[in-house]
């Protein structure tokens, strides 16, 4: 027959409240029983439901978009699906717009990510020194990140405006002809990358700064005693010490570059924003996904583009892991 303590533990009988005469004795019995049972998995039992809910909300969009990508579905009639198997993927593979958007996504990602992370590393190195008003500079570096993408893109669109923009005014003052930043491919991609760099440099700099402050001061002292200059301390102590954070920011920047959407959309100022310019000169995969689904009303093809973006990220991270494993074997 089960005791009252066992029933209390299984939920069949509530334990006596602490204020009663038996309250303290029941609590001690429960504690002793749990200690004897040695329930090491108890914390996981409490956390598991949250992971189940998280997994449900995480995997449902993947499963649903993969199912839609195998059908011919229109935005107005999502409940009407025609099975086409992998026809959407075959058509996407032969679509020149997809390869153009993929190439634009890669080039804009490289142009925006490499300078951004290098500038963030240098800014974090400066903020790591003791200086006056260091808290002010650290907070100020987060202002671009706190600014909405719409506001930032609109301001930079006016700055890069062809006829009355500040950039062309500055170029004209030194005798350089105005640049059509929106119509030409590479100027447009440079302008969009500038918006991304401005918004995310400070955020990444604070990540690097937090990692730098976790490096023990003894390493710098030992390097200084060995006669290492400030530059050698930076390259041989600081950078290796924050290598994991650098990899983390590269991963975040790669994901962000693949999903780039708001900046080129607003930079296009109207219908050209969805198509990435009159000649698709800066259309990214995110813009192509939006064009297929919400302009052409082809949700099946839009879901196919979404899965292509996901698989692109998977391939990039698999290649990164493979390179890391090969380097560890050679070393």
Secondary structure as UniProt FT lines:
FT   HELIX           4..10
FT   TURN            18..19
FT   TURN            21..22
FT   HELIX           23..37
FT   TURN            40..41
FT   HELIX           42..69
FT   STRAND          71..74
FT   TURN            75..76
FT   STRAND          77..83
FT   TURN            85..86
FT   HELIX           87..93
FT   HELIX           96..127
FT   TURN            132..133
FT   HELIX           134..140
FT   TURN            141..142
FT   HELIX           143..146
FT   HELIX           149..159
FT   TURN            162..164
FT   HELIX           166..173
FT   TURN            174..175
FT   TURN            181..183
FT   HELIX           185..213
FT   HELIX           217..225
FT   TURN            226..227
FT   HELIX           230..233
FT   HELIX           234..238
FT   HELIX           239..241
FT   HELIX           243..258
FT   HELIX           262..267
FT   HELIX           271..275
FT   TURN            278..279
FT   TURN            281..282
FT   HELIX           285..290
FT   HELIX           291..295
FT   HELIX           299..330
//
